[in-house]
Amino acid sequence: MKGYRKMSRAELLAWIEKFKSNHATRTRAQQQRAASALRDSEERLRAILATAVEGIITIDQRGTIESFNRAAEQIFGYKAREIIGKNVSVLMPSPHREQHDAYIGNYLRTGHANIIGIGRETVGRRKDGAIFPMDLSVSEVRLADRRIFAGFVRDITERKRLEREILEISDREQRRIGHDLHDGLCQHLAGIELMSQVLEQKLTPQSKEAAKRAGDIAKNVREAIGQTRSLARGLSPVTLESEGLTSALHELAVNTEELFNVKCRFDGDARESVRNRAVATHLFRLAQEAVSNAIKHGKARRISIHLKADPGRIYLAVTDNGKGFPAKMPKTKGMGLRIMQSRTGMIGGTLTIERNAGGGTSIICSAPNNSTQPSNHSLSKK
């Protein structure tokens, strides 16, 4: 190309026009490639959302639903066109529905997250009003000028049904073993004790030393009978069936003191009754598990069991002075804690685990106190 200093004015203008034309062509090509890449990215994202197994819901900072994928439609029963633009609280039962906007506002104001970035079990509400258990995890997405929240939902109704069946089978097996211990093993031991006493009487004229040994055998067998009966009552609490939850919890406290040599006290009004037998059974098993954990893992020397009933609701609390749970709960929880959570869910209650200021742990279960078993499932952890 000639040096532009040697170009005529006409040549220079022609060169500039050619340069502008080439630059515009390259710019259009780049814009087309960028637009094509953006369309491909959007199509891939739509395909992922459409085929995802989990329900995926995005909301803005006000809680307004912006997207609702196909799996979410199947889980909640709404079509995307019906739900987009509404507040996400419509997918929640009370009291979560009324509190949801406050949750978001508190997070935006303080940055303290109770659920964002943390998976948890909670409950959802379908279009037909049915309440169901679900796994929920929420992520925050920061955009250039705003932020949105993406919720990932999995319906765990079937899993909860299987857990309930497993627990029911376990409870039946525990009762069977308890009855076998009480009616079978205790009777055999009682027979051995009686024979030992007869042998002691026969040996007394011949050898006092041998008679004493026979008497010691009878004494040890008698102690074994007492321990076996205590185990049988724990596995199949007859008191729970005949006298109610209050009496069974009192007996649990007495047996805990005798067997483990720890101070265990029960505080509850004998007039407080649980109307649903299944709820009473689950609350008793919860108390058993909490006491066992306090002794085995917390190394507690003092345990308190509290039972209180309000109109329509009953509260059970087990407090100890042991080592307590770690400040941050491990992702892999122990079997006992998972069973307590499952039992709580089966009776439509909430389970709260607190570290006591003075040391130790408080496990608190709140459940509806009515004649029919509720279907709600909720879990909170402070």
Secondary structure, 3 states (H helix, E strand, C coil): CCCHHHCCHHHHHHHHHHHHHHHHHHHHHHHHHHHHHHHHHHHHHHHHHHHCCCEEEEECCCCEEEEECHHHHHHHCCCHHHHCCCEHHHHCCCCHHHHHHHHHHHHHHHCCCCCECCCEEEEEECCCCCEEEEEEEEEEEECCCCEEEEEEEEECHHHHHHHHHHHHHHHHHHHHHHHHHHHHHHHHHHHHHHHHHHHHHHHCCCCHHHHHHHHHHHHHHHHHHHHHHHHHHHHCCHHHHHHCHHHHHHHHHHHHHHHHCCEEEEEECCCCCCCCHHHHHHHHHHHHHHHHHHHHCCCCCEEEEEEEEECCEEEEEEEECCCCCCCCCCCCCCHHHHHHHHHHHHCCCEEEEEECCCCCEEEEEEEECCCCCCCCCCCCCC
